[in-house]
């Protein structure tokens, strides 16, 4: 069923940022992401930082949180890291990070809060508050749940010029034909960032 987010237009916006292949996969069948990591460039990193700068809160599932915590928690002070990595790390380390998990109870990554509540209930209340947009990176299981519950307002899809043929699809229960394209940004390596929202009912 096509749904509208008209009722949430005046509320805090939830934005998904996800790398996907041309045929709609967010990872290979065994969670392979080499096609994404190998294609990442300084140009893309600068754009990602610009988008994150508009937000103040990040949502994670457990697996993505653990991976990003291990990578980013010390990047801000690692002078051997590229300058764009350090800039992104300083932002992400300072932001509120909400982690939806039934097993994690704490983390050493600063400003991280473990949430054991139903994500849909918690996020609906979060979106009622005043504030900047909320970002979500990766976190496939959480994303699928949020799509099913009509809670994502904007999709920033980094589409890579590659087809996997099999793996984990981003859209499992909702047709991507229900998305409305609002903007695009092309990168020199062939990746295109598509900005989508769900179509509005007339």
ABEGO torsion letter per residue (X at the ends): XBBBAAAAAABBBBBBBBBBBAAGBABBAAGBAAAAAAABBAAAAAAAAAAAAABABBBBBAAAAAAAAAAAAAAAABAABBAAAAAAAAAAAABBBBBBBAABABBABBGBBBBABBAAAAAAAAAABBEBBBBBBEGAAAAAAAAAAGABABBBBBBBBBBAGBEBBABAABBAAABBBABBBBBAAGBBBBBBBBBBBX
